[in-house]
Amino acid sequence: MNSNINEMLAKYTITNAEEEKNAVKEIIQEIVLCGLSRSGFFNKAAFYGGTALRIFYGLDRFSEDLDFSLLKKNPDFDLSSYFPTVQKEINSFGLNMEIITKEKTTDSPIKSAFIKGNSKEHILLFNPNSSNINLINKNESIKIKFEVDIDPPENASFETKYQLLPSPYEVQLYDMTSLFAGKIHAVLCRAWKNRIKGRDLYDYIFYLSRKSHVNMEHLKARLIESKVLRDRELFNIDILKEMLCSRFDSIDYSSAKEDVMSFINDKQSLDLWNPDFFKKITNSLS
């Protein structure tokens, strides 16, 4: 195995099969990012979401997907045009994975694809001495989804970041304030009835712990797009705090905890989750 991959794998403390699978997935995510960078993808798109937060800002939880947004609307954007360079990058590390375009069944501004390969094969490739290999089904797949929003909300701000492993590459991504705006939008809007992704709440705490500010203009654009706000409606930090506190009163916290449990190590931190906790920490929002 490539020495750079060995160096990346050495950063993980692996105690079970699930942690080993997640480590392999995370390293493959970065190989895909490297391939996208070399394809010129980031001249037109930016990286955002939980995986961007993990790789570039130190979020301490596993994140499954790679999420991107075009810098400006382009309904004719061809995601598949970048696949040959990404495939070449994947193959250069000895990985036996294929890129599969997900065909849209509904009218959506999101274009999707999957990177797919056999779990057991790639764990053995990364770690021939794995003690967990017999616990993994021989037909189980590693699947990494990546999505591109081709009609992005306005007023995001961006920055350029660099990674040295698995090979030096450059990524354009949402800056911290715009990432936080996207996460608050998810807390407010990404739910069915009172069920919310616990991962969104976990990330919300992470942003507050880093004293991150919110890109209010980008958040407003997202809320208008979701029909939560009207175009000329007053929106400021105090109104946002009221919206969040109202949301925290309606959440099914048992369901939220269950959602995030398998993605984090410090499960005891979830004991604090209740409406009062989230409303109190929201006071620091700025």
Summary of the structure (lengths in Angstrom):
residues: 286
radius of gyration: 19.5
end to end distance: 46.1
largest distance: 60.8
contacts: 845
relative contact order: 0.13
helix: 49%
strand: 17%
